[in-house]
Amino acid sequence: MLFALKIKTLLTAVVVAGPVAVSAVTLGGRTHSPAAGVTVPETVEVAPGAFRHRAAGDYTRDGAPAAAPVTEVRFVHPLHIMRDQVSAGDYQRCVAAGVCAPADGDRRDLPAVQLSWRDASAYASWLSRATGVHFRLPTDEEWAYAAGERFNDDAAAYPTDPGQRALARYERETARNDALAQDPQPIGAFGANANGLLDVAGNVWEWTDSCFRRGVLDATGRPYGSATMNCGVRVVEGRHRTYVTDFIRDARAGGCAAGTPPTHLGFRLVREDDMPAVAARVFDRIRTLVGRLV
C-alpha cells in the first residue's frame, strides 16, 4: 500500500494546459501513473519547523469566554501542500466520474467554489484513487503553517473584554468586504506567499479537516481536561478563521458559526507520502474517537 512506502519522492514534471502537474510519481521504487485524463497536482514543499499557533475553537475560563491558547506546533517532516486551490475544471472531472456532487463552473483558471467539506473530502478520495497518490485535506495547524505570513490571527489583536472584542471583529471584517470578495478571481490573482502557495487568504476560504472544539482553560490560561469535539462543524481558513457546518456549500446562506460568513468556500489538499506522518494522524484520529466514547 502507498502508506507503507518510503519517504523518498521523485516527481517527473510534464507540460499541461492550465496548472502545472506531474504525469507520474515514483515512491520507494514504484511508479504510480494517474488514470487517463487525470493529473497529479503540483505541490509545494514546506520545510519542517515550529511556529506559534492560536488553537481553533471556543474556550472558557471560570465560566466566561476566553481567548484560545497559543501553543508551539512542531512539524518534523516536510509538508507537501497544493500550490493552487483546486480548480473548477479539475473538480468537474470528479463530477464526471460520478463521485463528486455537481458544482457550477468548469474553468481551470478559476478556483472551485460553493463546495462543502463533504465535497472536498469526496474529491480528495477520488483523486487519491485516480492517481495512486494519497491526498487529504490539511489540518488547521498545517494550513496555518503553510500560510505563513498570510495567516490572520484576529484574536491576537482583540481586546480582552468580550463585547469590545466582538465589536473590533465586526469592524475589521466589515472593512475587508471589498469588491475582490464578490466574485472568484483567476488562480494566481492574489500572488504567492513566502512558501510559494498561491492565493492564500484571498477571496476563497479553504476547508480544513480539523473539527470544531470547545475547551476549558485553567487559571494560568492553559487547556484543562479534554476538549469537546464537534466534527459536524469544521475549521475554515482564509481572510479570517471561521467554523462552518460540514454540509454547507454557501456559508452566506447560513451554517457559519463565527465572524463574517465566507464569500466562497473552496480547498487545497495535502499530498501524503510519509509513513510516519500517516501513522501519527491515524493514531490521533483513534485517540480522538476513543476520547469521545469514554
Secondary structure, DSSP 8 states (H G I E B T S, - for coil): -GGGS-S-EEEEEE--SSS-EEEEEEETTEEE---TT--EE-EEEE--EEEEEE--SEEEETTEEE---EEEEEE-S-EEEESS--BHHHHHHHHHTT-S---S---TTSB--S--HHHHHHHHHHHHHHHSSEEE---HHHHHHHHGGG---GGGGS-SSHHHHHHHHHHHHHHH--GGGTS---TTTT-B-TTS-BSTTSSSEEEEEEEEEEEEE-TTS-EEEEEEEEEEEEEEESSS-EEEETT-S-GGGS-B-SSS--S-EE---EEE--HHHHHHHHHHHHHHHHHHH-
